[in-house]
Amino acid sequence: MADQPPPDPGVPHLVVRGLRKTYGAPPVRALRGADLTVRAGEFVALMGPSGSGKSTLLHLVAGLDRADEGTVAVAGVRTEELSSTKLARLRRRHVGLVFQFFHLIEHLSALENVALAALIAGARPAEATARARDLLDMLGLLDRAAEPPDALSGGQRQRVAIARALANRPTLLLADEPTGALDSAGAAEVLDLFHRLHDTGQTILMVTHNRDVAAGAQRIVRMRDGCVVEDADDDLGPAAESIVAPAGPLWVDVLTGRRTRLARRADPGDTASTEGGGGTR
């Protein structure tokens, strides 16, 4: 599997603008115009209470679901303009996913779980096996390569899941509550691994409820009621704006000075944070 050429270093690895998503009937407004930019090499923690829309945002960024409105650009490519086939190809090339509950294939060994991801990304069998061995070695699990997932500790299983997410050499590593199912020792293992990956230049967006875990990130972004309400890095710069053009009028919060482009005029139901919406994801 040949290395993919890296994206232009001046282009953010992720740009989200005006993202909206509503589920079900009665409608649950999971996202209400979320904006986010993640630059190359950043380690960003996405925090917020349960129901704030964090996981929904991550799933839309990963291309696992489609937004109702708004734009997502991964490695400079706007995903809403892609067919399902091209979106899957973009995900295989640029996105790695780590889940809270590992989602390893139980009847495969640790090595086979990682090699399978490399095969799906387009590697030849020998190349996929070599890539899997290299990753497990890097993560300190080569001596457990032949073990099935149920023979590993929680921290070890999550490290295998991270190796699987890295098999395609992703531009953007997405992690949804990666320490949520682990004890404190396992969580420390995973967080240390993320620090090491970040030190090598890996771009990471991590959803977490845990303040201690989030504190290890380079930058913390907070969500509430389907919107980003606090971001330590609101100076998005021209590169982000050139990827995703403003989709609506400019709104300025007179209390904070935050400037936001709206995807469309706000719905009357959006004026109250929980009115008619119930919880969100």
Order of alpha helices (4+ residues) and beta strands (2+ residues): beta-beta-beta-alpha-beta-beta-alpha-beta-alpha-alpha-alpha-beta-alpha-beta-alpha-beta-beta-alpha-beta-beta
